[in-house]
Amino acid sequence: MNGVWGAHFALPLHLSSITWITAVVMLLTTGQRWFEITFFAGVGSALLTLVTPDVGNFGFPHFRFFHFFSTHALVIVAVVYMLFVHRKHVFLRSVFRVWVYLNVYAAGVFMVNWFVPYANYMYLMEKPPSPSPFDWFGPWPYYIFVLQAVSLVVFLIMYGVYKLLKKSGSTRSP
């Protein structure tokens, strides 16, 4: 309406946006696959994003600042809810399944980036403008391959933590 919207930045294609959508679908359907995707891709990216936020020029107390932190935190809350209330579980095969889903999704997003001028969803065309862990992984396109390995390692660590907590009884409902 005011001429600010653009397909190169406003589509919900970043990992945080898509995992927000998977979290909503997970809560509505209680589906296992949606839970697995939200558990690994959602919580993994939300935790890393909360530690290294990219809020642009929208600092406190701007609405976008609160929106950024609340949506990322709510993805984590949704997964915790599913773990404790619906007693959902993840499995080792879930790690690899979600990793493949994520890579297929990234390939599709790469194609969108390729065809939409100036698009950089999931930071597949260049690193984020603000300092981030991407800076440790080399220049484009090498950091994309490093991120694939890092995401698999993060998923495996998350699975390990889940198994440890499950073994100690922390994921049981009261």
C-alpha positions as CSV (number, residue, x, y, z in Angstrom):
1,M,0.0,0.0,0.0
2,N,2.8,2.4,0.8
3,G,5.3,1.0,-1.8
4,V,7.6,-0.5,0.8
5,W,6.9,-4.2,0.2
6,G,9.3,-6.2,-2.1
7,A,9.6,-9.8,-3.1
8,H,13.3,-9.7,-2.5
9,F,12.9,-9.4,1.3
10,A,9.3,-9.8,2.4
11,L,8.4,-13.4,1.5
12,P,8.4,-15.9,4.4
13,L,11.3,-17.9,3.1
14,H,14.0,-17.4,5.7
15,L,14.5,-20.4,8.0
16,S,13.1,-18.6,10.9
17,S,9.9,-17.8,9.0
18,I,9.4,-21.3,7.7
19,T,10.0,-22.8,11.1
20,W,7.5,-20.4,12.6
21,I,5.0,-21.8,10.0
22,T,6.0,-25.4,10.8
23,A,5.5,-24.7,14.5
24,V,2.0,-23.5,13.8
25,V,1.2,-26.5,11.7
26,M,2.8,-28.8,14.3
27,L,0.5,-27.3,17.0
28,L,-2.6,-27.6,14.9
29,T,-1.9,-31.2,13.6
30,T,0.4,-32.6,16.3
31,G,2.1,-34.4,13.3
32,Q,5.4,-36.2,14.0
33,R,7.2,-34.9,10.9
34,W,6.2,-31.3,11.7
35,F,7.4,-31.8,15.2
36,E,10.8,-33.2,14.0
37,I,11.3,-30.3,11.6
38,T,10.4,-27.7,14.2
39,F,12.5,-29.5,16.9
40,F,15.7,-29.5,14.8
41,A,15.4,-26.7,12.3
42,G,13.2,-24.5,14.4
43,V,14.9,-24.8,17.8
44,G,18.4,-25.0,16.4
45,S,18.0,-21.9,14.3
46,A,16.0,-20.0,16.9
47,L,18.6,-20.6,19.6
48,L,21.4,-19.5,17.3
49,T,19.4,-16.5,16.1
50,L,18.6,-15.4,19.6
51,V,22.3,-15.5,20.5
52,T,23.3,-13.5,17.3
53,P,20.2,-11.4,16.4
54,D,19.8,-9.6,13.2
55,V,17.2,-6.9,13.9
56,G,18.6,-4.4,11.4
57,N,17.7,-0.8,12.2
58,F,14.8,-1.9,14.4
59,G,16.2,-1.6,17.9
60,F,14.4,-1.5,21.2
61,P,11.5,-0.5,21.6
62,H,10.5,-0.9,18.0
63,F,7.7,-3.4,17.2
64,R,10.0,-5.4,14.9
65,F,12.5,-5.8,17.8
66,F,9.7,-7.4,20.0
67,H,8.4,-9.4,17.0
68,F,11.8,-10.8,16.3
69,F,12.5,-12.0,19.8
70,S,9.0,-13.2,20.6
71,T,8.6,-15.3,17.4
72,H,11.9,-17.0,17.8
73,A,11.3,-17.7,21.5
74,L,7.8,-19.0,20.7
75,V,9.1,-21.6,18.3
76,I,11.1,-23.0,21.3
77,V,8.1,-22.8,23.6
78,A,6.0,-24.7,21.0
79,V,8.5,-27.6,20.9
80,V,8.7,-27.7,24.7
81,Y,4.9,-27.9,24.8
82,M,4.9,-30.8,22.4
83,L,7.6,-32.6,24.3
84,F,5.9,-32.3,27.7
85,V,2.2,-32.2,26.9
86,H,2.0,-34.4,23.8
87,R,5.0,-36.5,24.7
88,K,6.5,-36.3,21.3
89,H,9.9,-38.0,20.6
90,V,12.7,-37.5,18.1
91,F,14.8,-40.4,16.8
92,L,18.3,-40.6,15.3
93,R,16.7,-41.1,11.8
94,S,14.9,-37.8,12.5
95,V,18.2,-35.9,12.4
96,F,19.0,-37.1,8.9
97,R,15.5,-36.8,7.6
98,V,15.2,-33.1,8.8
99,W,18.7,-32.4,7.4
100,V,17.7,-33.7,4.0
101,Y,14.4,-31.7,4.2
102,L,16.4,-28.6,5.1
103,N,18.8,-29.1,2.1
104,V,15.9,-29.6,-0.3
105,Y,14.2,-26.5,1.0
106,A,17.4,-24.5,0.7
107,A,17.8,-25.6,-2.9
108,G,14.3,-24.3,-3.6
109,V,15.0,-21.1,-1.8
110,F,18.2,-20.7,-3.8
111,M,16.2,-20.9,-7.0
112,V,13.9,-18.1,-5.7
113,N,17.0,-16.1,-4.8
114,W,18.4,-16.7,-8.3
115,F,15.2,-15.5,-10.1
116,V,14.2,-12.6,-7.8
117,P,16.6,-9.7,-8.1
118,Y,18.4,-8.8,-4.9
119,A,16.8,-11.7,-2.9
120,N,19.0,-13.3,-0.3
121,Y,16.7,-15.6,1.6
122,M,18.4,-17.9,4.1
123,Y,21.6,-15.9,3.3
124,L,22.3,-18.2,0.4
125,M,23.6,-15.5,-2.0
126,E,25.7,-13.6,0.5
127,K,26.4,-13.4,4.2
128,P,24.2,-11.3,6.6
129,P,25.2,-7.7,6.7
130,S,25.8,-7.7,10.5
131,P,28.4,-9.8,12.2
132,S,27.3,-13.5,12.6
133,P,28.7,-17.0,12.8
134,F,28.6,-17.0,9.0
135,D,31.7,-14.9,9.2
136,W,33.7,-17.9,10.6
137,F,32.8,-20.2,7.6
138,G,34.7,-18.6,4.7
139,P,33.5,-16.6,1.7
140,W,30.5,-17.4,-0.6
141,P,29.8,-20.1,-1.7
142,Y,32.0,-22.1,0.6
143,Y,30.2,-21.0,3.8
144,I,27.0,-22.7,2.5
145,F,28.8,-26.1,2.5
146,V,30.2,-25.5,5.9
147,L,26.7,-24.5,7.1
148,Q,25.4,-27.9,5.9
149,A,28.0,-29.7,8.0
150,V,27.4,-27.4,11.0
151,S,23.7,-27.9,10.8
152,L,24.1,-31.7,10.8
153,V,26.5,-31.4,13.9
154,V,24.0,-29.1,15.7
155,F,21.2,-31.5,15.0
156,L,23.3,-34.4,16.3
157,I,24.1,-32.4,19.4
158,M,20.5,-31.6,19.9
159,Y,19.6,-35.2,19.6
160,G,22.3,-36.1,22.1
161,V,21.0,-33.6,24.6
162,Y,17.4,-34.9,24.0
163,K,18.5,-38.5,24.7
164,L,20.4,-37.4,27.9
165,L,17.4,-35.5,29.2
166,K,15.1,-38.4,28.3
167,K,17.3,-40.9,30.0
168,S,17.4,-38.7,33.2
169,G,13.6,-38.5,33.1
170,S,13.4,-34.7,32.3
171,T,11.1,-35.1,29.4
172,R,8.4,-37.1,31.2
173,S,5.1,-35.4,32.0
174,P,4.3,-35.0,35.7
